[in-house]
Amino acid sequence: MEKIAVKSKTITPMFLSGEDQTETEFRMPSIKGLLRFWWRALNFTKPEIHGSLTKLKEKEAKIFGDASEGLKSSFSIKPLTTSIQGSGKKFPAHPVQACSSKPFPINILEYLCYGTYDYVKEKKENQFRRQYIPENTSLDFEILLKGSDIKKDVLESLYFLAVFGGIGSRSHNGFGNISIINATEVFESLEKTYLNPHPVKNLFKDCNSFSNPSFTAFSGGTRIFRMKNIFDRWDKALAELGKVYRGARNALEPLHQFEKRQYIGSPIIEKWSQKSFLDRRSKPYYLKIILENNKYQPYIIYFPSTFCDGLEKNSAGKKIDHKKMDADFTKYCNEFNSILLKSLEEVKQ
């Protein structure tokens, strides 16, 4: 059995818990589930699978296991970091105006992690209801491979998790980002491309022939947007990226209109009433902070797909017109991308 020791650290705060949601926990099932997610995202549109769910599930089961078929995973993960000090400390303040009709400021970092805190009237401030793993926390673990034939798949998944995704709640919004400290050692068996800590299109060049996956997956339509500035602190980097993202949402359509914005992320709740036609739909965008040479570079990655593949009715019980909904989804995301390009540059290579 081959063992691969992975040394990592958090770039941005991580909301990761176990059964007790108020306490932080470095959970290996969460890591393994995310490796599975990014493996699926990378392989679904590769030539050998090319959108076939049957082929995808067969190969996935051999690597990650399938409980329904009695198949065990071909690898395991164990934590090397066993003690983590959680925090409930308030994030640094980066105020923005709530909206044109509400002139009071909000902290853009709290906007990005909405749902992790409660408003305390007596103190007139938000307080975290759950602790988080602070930035710059060491999170080391060990991957145990039962066979060498899956090594490339597992390491690719780990790389894409680190470079494109995050761990824990609010990972779509830039939280839970990690950096692999011993990347040269961990990824030495892969191509040199995998030593690049930045998200670039060359990493998924084999997926470029596929245009519209049925779930989050790399394809020819995947786009990478990068902020031109780099920052000396994580909070500055994520706050400025959050302002760009929020500004693009607000610019997409007038205040109190949600026809377009519901495609960027659902649900949309206003005055305790749901305004989106889906109860929940993960947004097709990942806010991402990359650390290199002690500097923080912000990115936004766009994953196009069909909008609600497999659903027959919306939250109001009405039948879904998939053709129209997919067309609107593509149209409004393209509008959103055009707005992003006013503040960001696109990574082409």
Secondary structure as GFF3:
##gff-version 3
##sequence-region A 1 349
A	DSSP	beta_strand	2	6	.	.	.	ID=ss1
A	DSSP	beta_strand	8	10	.	.	.	ID=ss2
A	DSSP	alpha_helix	28	43	.	.	.	ID=ss3
A	DSSP	alpha_helix	53	64	.	.	.	ID=ss4
A	DSSP	three_ten_helix	67	69	.	.	.	ID=ss5
A	DSSP	beta_strand	75	79	.	.	.	ID=ss6
A	DSSP	beta_strand	95	99	.	.	.	ID=ss7
A	DSSP	beta_strand	102	107	.	.	.	ID=ss8
A	DSSP	alpha_helix	108	112	.	.	.	ID=ss9
A	DSSP	beta_strand	117	120	.	.	.	ID=ss10
A	DSSP	beta_strand	125	128	.	.	.	ID=ss11
A	DSSP	beta_strand	141	145	.	.	.	ID=ss12
A	DSSP	three_ten_helix	148	150	.	.	.	ID=ss13
A	DSSP	alpha_helix	151	164	.	.	.	ID=ss14
A	DSSP	beta_strand	178	180	.	.	.	ID=ss15
A	DSSP	alpha_helix	183	186	.	.	.	ID=ss16
A	DSSP	three_ten_helix	192	195	.	.	.	ID=ss17
A	DSSP	three_ten_helix	201	207	.	.	.	ID=ss18
A	DSSP	beta_strand	223	226	.	.	.	ID=ss19
A	DSSP	alpha_helix	234	252	.	.	.	ID=ss20
A	DSSP	alpha_helix	261	264	.	.	.	ID=ss21
A	DSSP	beta_strand	269	270	.	.	.	ID=ss22
A	DSSP	beta_strand	273	274	.	.	.	ID=ss23
A	DSSP	beta_strand	285	292	.	.	.	ID=ss24
A	DSSP	beta_strand	295	302	.	.	.	ID=ss25
A	DSSP	alpha_helix	322	340	.	.	.	ID=ss26
A	DSSP	beta_strand	345	347	.	.	.	ID=ss27
###
